Amino acid sequence: MSQAGQLNDQGGGVLPPEVATEYVTNNGTAVPALNVLNILGDGTVTTTASGNTITISISGTGYTWNTITSADNVKQILIENAYITSGVSQCVLLLPLTASIGDSFIVTGLSSLFQITQNANQSITLGVQISTVGVGGFLASTSFADHVQIVCVVANTVFKVVDSIGNLTIV
């Protein structure tokens, strides 16, 4: 926080020098207008104030969890979603056609196996293993309790396993 010049209060007086008139963040600078500093955010960000404290709360962050069965085959994966595979038959999921670097999703088994299939020009890496590029490649669980978290590392085309439980098969 730094001070730059003087700012009049709404009553026309001058604020004391210990009151900051410029607020520096990691992504810009804000200067109050008419003694008002707006604090805004995206999504489900709320702010409350009491005395000299502003509280910023973020809710609804994280993955949206979905339970799926083989009746949902082929399930299109949505970014920032997590899938719990249930039932007795294998659940088949399809990588998203568009994904930005850092976009991720989770698939975790409850009572069924899962297979994550690919679109044209897509691949999945698991350690040093790389799936066959395109629609012939996939990643599959070998146990109903397997789990995988995958992150897009090259926009739209390359996805990397960053967390897993079990013995996953990559083709």
C-alpha positions as a Markdown table, in Angstrom:
| # | Residue | x | y | z |
|---|---|---|---|---|
| 1 | Met | 0.0 | 0.0 | 0.0 |
| 2 | Ser | 1.3 | 3.4 | -0.8 |
| 3 | Gln | 0.1 | 7.0 | -0.5 |
| 4 | Ala | 0.0 | 9.3 | -3.5 |
| 5 | Gly | -1.3 | 12.8 | -3.0 |
| 6 | Gln | -4.3 | 13.9 | -1.0 |
| 7 | Leu | -7.9 | 12.9 | -1.4 |
| 8 | Asn | -10.8 | 15.0 | -0.1 |
| 9 | Asp | -13.5 | 13.3 | 2.0 |
| 10 | Gln | -17.2 | 13.7 | 1.1 |
| 11 | Gly | -17.4 | 16.6 | 3.5 |
| 12 | Gly | -14.8 | 18.6 | 1.6 |
| 13 | Gly | -12.0 | 18.1 | 4.1 |
| 14 | Val | -8.6 | 16.6 | 3.5 |
| 15 | Leu | -7.9 | 13.0 | 4.7 |
| 16 | Pro | -5.1 | 12.7 | 7.2 |
| 17 | Pro | -1.7 | 11.5 | 5.6 |
| 18 | Glu | -2.0 | 8.1 | 7.4 |
| 19 | Val | -5.0 | 7.2 | 5.2 |
| 20 | Ala | -3.9 | 5.5 | 2.1 |
| 21 | Thr | -5.0 | 7.1 | -1.1 |
| 22 | Glu | -3.6 | 4.5 | -3.5 |
| 23 | Tyr | -3.8 | 0.7 | -3.2 |
| 24 | Val | -1.3 | -1.4 | -5.1 |
| 25 | Thr | -2.1 | -5.0 | -5.9 |
| 26 | Asn | -0.3 | -7.7 | -7.7 |
| 27 | Asn | -2.2 | -6.8 | -10.9 |
| 28 | Gly | -2.7 | -3.0 | -10.9 |
| 29 | Thr | -3.4 | 0.0 | -8.8 |
| 30 | Ala | -6.6 | 1.4 | -7.5 |
| 31 | Val | -7.3 | 5.0 | -6.3 |
| 32 | Pro | -10.5 | 5.7 | -4.4 |
| 33 | Ala | -13.0 | 8.1 | -6.0 |
| 34 | Leu | -15.0 | 10.3 | -3.6 |
| 35 | Asn | -13.5 | 8.2 | -0.7 |
| 36 | Val | -15.0 | 5.0 | -2.2 |
| 37 | Leu | -12.9 | 2.0 | -3.1 |
| 38 | Asn | -14.8 | -0.8 | -4.9 |
| 39 | Ile | -13.7 | -4.3 | -4.3 |
| 40 | Leu | -15.1 | -6.7 | -7.0 |
| 41 | Gly | -14.6 | -10.3 | -8.0 |
| 42 | Asp | -15.7 | -12.9 | -10.5 |
| 43 | Gly | -18.1 | -15.8 | -9.8 |
| 44 | Thr | -19.3 | -16.2 | -6.3 |
| 45 | Val | -17.1 | -13.7 | -4.6 |
| 46 | Thr | -18.7 | -11.6 | -1.8 |
| 47 | Thr | -17.4 | -8.9 | 0.4 |
| 48 | Thr | -18.5 | -7.7 | 3.8 |
| 49 | Ala | -17.1 | -4.8 | 5.9 |
| 50 | Ser | -17.1 | -3.9 | 9.5 |
| 51 | Gly | -15.0 | -1.2 | 11.1 |
| 52 | Asn | -11.6 | -1.2 | 9.5 |
| 53 | Thr | -11.9 | -4.7 | 8.1 |
| 54 | Ile | -13.0 | -5.9 | 4.6 |
| 55 | Thr | -13.7 | -9.6 | 4.3 |
| 56 | Ile | -13.5 | -11.2 | 0.9 |
| 57 | Ser | -15.2 | -14.7 | 0.7 |
| 58 | Ile | -15.1 | -17.1 | -2.2 |
| 59 | Ser | -17.6 | -20.0 | -2.4 |
| 60 | Gly | -18.4 | -22.5 | -5.0 |
| 61 | Thr | -14.9 | -23.1 | -6.1 |
| 62 | Gly | -13.5 | -26.5 | -7.0 |
| 63 | Tyr | -14.9 | -29.3 | -9.0 |
| 64 | Thr | -18.6 | -30.0 | -9.8 |
| 65 | Trp | -19.1 | -33.7 | -8.9 |
| 66 | Asn | -21.2 | -36.0 | -11.0 |
| 67 | Thr | -22.1 | -39.7 | -10.5 |
| 68 | Ile | -22.3 | -41.5 | -13.9 |
| 69 | Thr | -23.1 | -45.1 | -15.0 |
| 70 | Ser | -22.6 | -47.0 | -18.3 |
| 71 | Ala | -26.1 | -45.7 | -19.2 |
| 72 | Asp | -24.3 | -42.3 | -19.7 |
| 73 | Asn | -21.8 | -43.7 | -22.3 |
| 74 | Val | -20.2 | -41.9 | -24.0 |
| 75 | Lys | -20.0 | -39.1 | -21.3 |
| 76 | Gln | -18.5 | -35.9 | -22.6 |
| 77 | Ile | -16.0 | -34.6 | -20.0 |
| 78 | Leu | -16.6 | -31.0 | -18.9 |
| 79 | Ile | -13.7 | -29.0 | -17.6 |
| 80 | Glu | -13.5 | -28.5 | -13.8 |
| 81 | Asn | -15.9 | -31.5 | -13.3 |
| 82 | Ala | -15.3 | -34.7 | -11.4 |
| 83 | Tyr | -16.9 | -38.0 | -12.3 |
| 84 | Ile | -17.7 | -40.9 | -9.9 |
| 85 | Thr | -18.2 | -44.1 | -12.0 |
| 86 | Ser | -20.9 | -46.3 | -10.6 |
| 87 | Gly | -22.7 | -49.5 | -11.7 |
| 88 | Val | -21.5 | -52.8 | -13.0 |
| 89 | Ser | -20.5 | -52.0 | -16.6 |
| 90 | Gln | -17.5 | -49.8 | -17.7 |
| 91 | Cys | -18.1 | -46.1 | -18.0 |
| 92 | Val | -16.7 | -44.5 | -21.1 |
| 93 | Leu | -15.8 | -40.8 | -21.0 |
| 94 | Leu | -14.5 | -38.6 | -23.9 |
| 95 | Leu | -11.9 | -35.9 | -23.5 |
| 96 | Pro | -13.1 | -32.3 | -24.1 |
| 97 | Leu | -12.6 | -31.0 | -27.6 |
| 98 | Thr | -11.4 | -27.6 | -26.3 |
| 99 | Ala | -9.3 | -27.1 | -23.2 |
| 100 | Ser | -6.9 | -24.4 | -22.1 |
| 101 | Ile | -3.6 | -25.1 | -20.4 |
| 102 | Gly | -4.3 | -25.8 | -16.7 |
| 103 | Asp | -7.9 | -27.0 | -17.2 |
| 104 | Ser | -8.5 | -30.2 | -15.3 |
| 105 | Phe | -10.9 | -32.9 | -14.4 |
| 106 | Ile | -11.1 | -36.0 | -12.1 |
| 107 | Val | -12.5 | -39.5 | -12.7 |
| 108 | Thr | -12.8 | -41.9 | -9.7 |
| 109 | Gly | -14.2 | -45.3 | -9.6 |
| 110 | Leu | -16.9 | -46.3 | -7.1 |
| 111 | Ser | -18.2 | -49.6 | -8.4 |
| 112 | Ser | -17.3 | -49.7 | -12.1 |
| 113 | Leu | -14.3 | -49.5 | -14.4 |
| 114 | Phe | -13.7 | -46.4 | -16.6 |
| 115 | Gln | -12.1 | -45.6 | -19.9 |
| 116 | Ile | -11.2 | -42.1 | -21.0 |
| 117 | Thr | -11.2 | -41.9 | -24.8 |
| 118 | Gln | -9.7 | -39.2 | -27.1 |
| 119 | Asn | -10.7 | -37.0 | -30.0 |
| 120 | Ala | -8.6 | -36.6 | -33.2 |
| 121 | Asn | -5.1 | -35.2 | -32.4 |
| 122 | Gln | -5.4 | -35.7 | -28.7 |
| 123 | Ser | -3.2 | -37.7 | -26.4 |
| 124 | Ile | -2.8 | -38.6 | -22.7 |
| 125 | Thr | 0.5 | -38.9 | -20.9 |
| 126 | Leu | 1.0 | -41.1 | -17.8 |
| 127 | Gly | 4.6 | -40.8 | -16.5 |
| 128 | Val | 6.8 | -41.6 | -19.5 |
| 129 | Gln | 3.9 | -43.4 | -21.3 |
| 130 | Ile | 2.0 | -41.6 | -24.1 |
| 131 | Ser | -1.3 | -42.8 | -25.5 |
| 132 | Thr | -1.8 | -43.4 | -29.2 |
| 133 | Val | -2.6 | -40.0 | -30.7 |
| 134 | Gly | -6.2 | -39.6 | -31.9 |
| 135 | Val | -9.4 | -41.6 | -31.5 |
| 136 | Gly | -7.5 | -44.9 | -31.1 |
| 137 | Gly | -5.8 | -43.9 | -27.8 |
| 138 | Phe | -7.3 | -44.1 | -24.4 |
| 139 | Leu | -6.6 | -44.5 | -20.6 |
| 140 | Ala | -8.4 | -47.1 | -18.7 |
| 141 | Ser | -8.8 | -48.3 | -15.1 |
| 142 | Thr | -8.0 | -51.9 | -14.1 |
| 143 | Ser | -10.0 | -51.8 | -10.8 |
| 144 | Phe | -13.3 | -50.3 | -9.8 |
| 145 | Ala | -11.3 | -48.3 | -7.1 |
| 146 | Asp | -8.9 | -46.6 | -9.6 |
| 147 | His | -8.7 | -42.8 | -9.6 |
| 148 | Val | -7.1 | -40.2 | -12.0 |
| 149 | Gln | -6.8 | -36.4 | -12.1 |
| 150 | Ile | -5.8 | -35.0 | -15.5 |
| 151 | Val | -4.6 | -31.5 | -16.6 |
| 152 | Cys | -4.4 | -30.0 | -20.1 |
| 153 | Val | -0.8 | -29.2 | -20.7 |
| 154 | Val | -1.0 | -28.2 | -24.4 |
| 155 | Ala | -4.2 | -26.5 | -25.4 |
| 156 | Asn | -6.9 | -28.9 | -26.8 |
| 157 | Thr | -4.5 | -31.7 | -27.5 |
| 158 | Val | -2.2 | -33.0 | -24.7 |
| 159 | Phe | -3.5 | -34.1 | -21.3 |
| 160 | Lys | -1.3 | -35.2 | -18.5 |
| 161 | Val | -2.1 | -37.5 | -15.5 |
| 162 | Val | -1.0 | -35.5 | -12.4 |
| 163 | Asp | -2.5 | -37.8 | -9.8 |
| 164 | Ser | -3.6 | -41.4 | -9.9 |
| 165 | Ile | -4.5 | -44.4 | -7.7 |
| 166 | Gly | -4.3 | -47.9 | -9.1 |
| 167 | Asn | -2.8 | -49.5 | -12.1 |
| 168 | Leu | -4.0 | -47.5 | -15.1 |
| 169 | Thr | -3.6 | -48.8 | -18.7 |
| 170 | Ile | -2.7 | -46.5 | -21.5 |
| 171 | Val | -3.1 | -47.4 | -25.1 |
